[in-house]
Amino acid sequence: GICCDCGVERVSACECARVCECVCVCVCVSFLWIVCTSSFIHTMVRWNLVLGIGVLSGGALIWRSWQESRQAQMVELLSPEERWNRHVSPHSSLTRLHDGLYTVQGTFDMAGVSGPRNMTVVVCPPKLPQQRPQLVLHSVVALDEGGMEQLQRLGDPAVIIVPNEFHRMDALVYKERFPQGKGVCPSICREQVEQVVSVDANDDDILPQFGVDVLRPPGISAT
């Protein structure tokens, strides 16, 4: 007869059971092999993906570092005027706020984020009749030649204030253009500022000489 379980010709109950057992074992082994192989393949694929991402990330970092180094070398080859022009972005004209107090609004665009930034200009009267007024510049903004002519008609830049490590973008080109200007900043951020531009003194050591008081409100750690 025919076994109702396996559909093969039934010789004996024991023989049919053995055949069914062999078939079940073969099916189980085949299933385990597929699972193990699939798991192994998936594991290898995952490790290859991780390795590939790591290689690409490392390569991207190396490429970025090389590009930054190359750009720095290219900037060093530029003339002071060319370096200055690279820093010039759209800005307003000098606006008078009060006697001896002016401002100009510039812009910044970094990593896709843009917005306004302001430079404040304090005009200090000359100490001697034959001297020109001296300018105290807070959070400097590189201006186009028309703006710089406006600025220099007010006086000679004497102090370049970098208020914190986030407002040092144009400090270096100002120091290059006006080497007689003293670079100052709060003591708390001097180390970070000096990564970009040399600092001649802390703000509270220099500014009082120009009639500017340095105030530190309680609870605030920097000016």
Summary of the structure (lengths in Angstrom):
residues: 223
radius of gyration: 36.6
end to end distance: 100.6
largest distance: 129.1
contacts: 561
relative contact order: 0.07
helix: 47%
strand: 20%
